[in-house]
Amino acid sequence: MTVELKPEIEALIQKRLQSGAFSSVEEVIERALEFLSVEEDWLADNRDEIATQIQEGWDEAQRGELIDGESVRAEMQQFKEDWKKQRRST
């Protein structure tokens, strides 16, 4: 299979190869696809919870109960780190 990549994607792949974490382009792409699959699985598994949280957020916004963007980013980062730890331990 031959694939043409944008220069910025090729640069990302080269960066990963130069880091020494990967030994081939194929390995980089394989890992990227594995992560994509995990992300898609997580979204599918949590679709209802995500929809509920979006609705709750919308309702809070309508009531004027907003929090600042920095706090949201910090909470989301912590959620992501906790989720990653949980996935590694299973």
N, C-alpha and C positions, 0 to 999 in steps of 0.2 A: 504494500500500500504506500502510495506517495501522498504526502500532505504538504501543502504550502502554508507557512505560518507568517503572521505579521512580524515585522522586525522586533517589536517590543516583546512578543511572546518568545521569539528565539533568544532574546537577551535574558529573559527570565530563566529559560532552560539553561543557558550557558552559566548564569550565576549559580544555579543549583549544582551544576557539574563542577564548577570551580571550587565550590565549598567542600567538595570531597564526600558529600553525603550520598551522592549517586555516581554510578560508574558508566551510565549510558543514557542517551536521550530517551530510549524506550522505558528505562526504569523511572525517569522523571515523569513521563506521561502516564505510565501505569499507576504511579502513586497519586498523581493528580486526579485520575479517574476514580481511584478508590475513595479519595476524599469526597469527590463529587457524589458518588454513590451513597456514602454514609450520610452526607448532608441531605440528599433527597429522601433517603429512608427516614431520617429524623423528622423532616418536615411532614412527610406522609403520616408517620406515627403520631405526630403532635398537632395535626391540622385543627382538630376541634378545640384543643386548649389554646392554640394561637388565635383562632377566631374569637374565642371567649375573651381573651386578654385584649384583643383589639377593640372589641365592643366595650369592655370595661373602660379602657383608655378614652374612647370616644365619649362615653357617658360622663367620665370625670372632666374632660375638656369642656363639654357642654355646661357643666356646673361650675366651671372656672377653677377646678382643682388641678392645675398643671404644676409640673416640677421642671426645673431648669435642665437644659440639654446635657450639661456636664454630669449631673447626677444620673441621668438616664444612661449615658455612655458607661459610667462606672458600674452601674447595676448590670447592664448587658454584658460587659467584659467579665464580671464575676460569674454570671450565669453561664457564659461560654466556657470559662475555665472549670467550673464545677461539672458541667456536662462532659467535657473532655476527660476529666479524671474518672468520672463514672464509667464512661465507655472503655477506658483503659483497664479498669478493674474487673470488667465482665468478660 
